[in-house]
């Protein structure tokens, strides 16, 4: 077990894997934040009805199902880092706009765009499997995902405490900022590869 653990940790020695891990962690933080507090935020922070909130949550939760195959096809044709940077930037903009709108129409549109966050996860998995040899790939991916889940697991507590102290706008603005920075970092990495 110790050898497997050490072998698992060693995957982060690769700077590209570490970068993707941090990107994945930011996306996990954002997605868990949306799924944990989106309904409460819309009802308490935006004063939307339960019906409006339910529709917005349904759009957020299900749009990714339709987006993933399309975005997967695009990421098979174009650079995965470029696609990730665009998806993350769109999610950042949607999160930012969500904070400043009180229109249900805008919230529904932003809910669709926020689903791009979940559509990013298969791109990351594809990127990682392309970097690792076939032998041991499953173990590495399993360890990697476990690290992401464990590291991202305090998200709900962090957002809940922040919302209690500062209101829901603050943690959603923090998510937007994290996503803006993440988009910039992954785009910078893409540009470096091209130079």
C-alpha positions in Angstrom: 0.0 0.0 0.0 2.8 2.4 0.9 4.4 1.8 -2.5 1.1 2.5 -4.3 0.7 5.7 -2.3 4.2 6.9 -3.1 3.7 6.0 -6.8 0.4 7.9 -6.7 1.9 11.1 -5.2 4.8 10.9 -7.7 2.4 11.7 -10.5 2.3 15.3 -9.2 6.1 15.6 -9.9 5.2 16.1 -13.5 4.5 19.9 -13.8 1.8 19.4 -16.4 0.0 16.9 -14.2 0.3 19.3 -11.3 -1.1 22.1 -13.4 -4.1 20.0 -14.5 -4.6 18.9 -10.9 -4.8 22.5 -9.8 -7.2 23.3 -12.6 -9.3 20.3 -11.8 -9.3 21.4 -8.1 -10.6 24.9 -9.1 -13.3 23.3 -11.2 -14.3 20.9 -8.5 -14.5 23.8 -6.0 -16.7 25.7 -8.4 -19.0 22.8 -9.3 -19.4 21.7 -5.7 -20.2 25.3 -4.8 -22.8 25.5 -7.5 -24.5 22.2 -6.7 -24.4 22.7 -2.9 -25.6 26.3 -2.8 -27.1 27.3 -6.1 -30.8 26.7 -5.0 -30.3 28.4 -1.6 -28.5 31.3 -3.3 -31.3 31.9 -5.7 -34.0 31.6 -3.1 -32.4 33.5 -0.2 -30.0 35.8 -2.1 -32.0 36.5 -5.2 -35.6 36.0 -3.9 -36.6 33.7 -6.7 -39.5 31.4 -6.2 -39.0 27.7 -5.6 -40.4 27.0 -9.1 -37.9 29.4 -10.8 -35.1 28.0 -8.7 -36.0 24.4 -9.6 -36.0 25.2 -13.3 -32.6 27.0 -13.0 -31.2 24.0 -11.1 -32.5 21.6 -13.6 -30.8 23.5 -16.4 -27.5 23.6 -14.5 -27.6 19.9 -13.6 -28.7 18.5 -17.0 -27.2 20.8 -19.6 -23.8 19.2 -19.1 -25.3 15.9 -20.3 -26.0 17.4 -23.7 -22.8 19.6 -23.7 -20.3 16.8 -22.9 -20.5 14.9 -26.2 -20.3 18.1 -28.2 -17.5 19.6 -26.2 -15.7 16.2 -26.2 -15.9 16.1 -30.0 -14.4 19.6 -30.1 -11.6 18.8 -27.6 -10.7 15.7 -29.8 -10.1 18.1 -32.7 -8.5 21.1 -30.9 -6.0 21.6 -28.1 -7.5 20.5 -24.8 -5.9 23.4 -22.9 -7.4 25.9 -25.2 -10.8 24.4 -24.9 -10.5 24.2 -21.1 -9.5 27.9 -20.9 -12.5 28.9 -23.0 -14.9 26.8 -20.9 -13.5 28.0 -17.7 -13.6 31.7 -18.8 -17.3 31.3 -19.8 -18.0 29.7 -16.4 -16.2 32.6 -14.7 -18.2 35.2 -16.6 -21.5 33.4 -15.9 -20.7 33.1 -12.2 -19.8 36.8 -12.1 -23.0 37.8 -13.9 -25.1 35.6 -11.7 -24.0 37.7 -8.7 -25.3 40.9 -10.3 -28.5 39.8 -11.9 -32.0 39.5 -10.6 -33.6 38.5 -13.9 -34.7 34.8 -14.1 -34.1 34.8 -17.8 -30.5 35.8 -17.3 -30.2 33.2 -14.5 -31.5 30.5 -16.8 -29.0 31.5 -19.5 -26.2 31.6 -16.9 -27.3 28.2 -15.6 -26.7 26.7 -19.0 -23.3 28.3 -19.3 -22.3 27.2 -15.8 -22.9 23.6 -17.0 -19.7 24.1 -19.0 -17.9 23.5 -15.7 -19.1 19.9 -15.6 -18.3 19.5 -19.3 -14.6 20.3 -18.5 -14.1 17.1 -16.4 -14.1 14.6 -19.3 -11.6 16.8 -21.1 -9.3 16.6 -18.1 -9.7 12.8 -17.9 -8.9 12.5 -21.6 -5.8 14.8 -21.3 -4.5 12.7 -18.3 -5.0 9.3 -20.0 -3.2 10.7 -23.0 -0.2 11.6 -20.9 0.2 8.3 -19.1 1.3 4.9 -20.4 -1.4 2.3 -20.7 0.2 0.1 -18.0 -0.7 1.6 -14.6 -3.0 4.3 -16.1 -6.1 3.1 -14.2 -4.3 3.2 -10.9 -2.8 6.7 -11.5 -6.2 8.0 -12.6 -7.9 6.5 -9.6 -5.3 8.0 -7.2 -5.5 11.3 -9.0 -9.3 11.5 -8.7 -9.2 10.5 -5.0 -6.8 13.4 -4.4 -9.1 15.8 -6.2 -12.1 14.6 -4.3 -10.4 14.7 -0.9 -8.8 18.1 -1.5 -12.1 19.5 -2.8 -14.3 18.0 -0.1 -14.3 21.0 2.3 -15.8 23.2 -0.4 -19.4 23.1 1.0 -18.2 23.9 4.5 -16.0 26.8 3.2 -18.8 28.3 1.1 -21.4 27.7 3.8 -19.3 29.5 6.4 -18.5 32.4 4.0 -22.2 32.7 3.1 -23.2 32.8 6.7 -20.6 35.5 7.4 -20.7 37.6 4.3 -23.8 36.6 2.3 -23.9 34.4 -0.8 -22.5 37.0 -3.2 -19.1 36.8 -1.6 -18.4 33.1 -2.1 -19.9 33.2 -5.7 -17.6 36.2 -6.4 -14.7 34.1 -5.0 -15.7 31.3 -7.3 -15.7 33.7 -10.3 -12.3 35.0 -9.3 -10.8 31.5 -8.9 -12.2 30.6 -12.4 -10.9 33.8 -14.0 -7.4 33.1 -12.6 -7.6 29.4 -13.6 -8.6 30.3 -17.1 -5.7 32.7 -17.4 -3.2 30.1 -16.1 -4.3 27.3 -18.4 -4.4 29.7 -21.4 -0.9 30.9 -20.5 0.2 27.2 -20.5 -1.4 26.7 -23.9 0.4 29.8 -25.3 3.8 28.6 -23.8 3.3 25.3 -25.7 2.7 27.1 -28.9 5.9 29.3 -28.6 
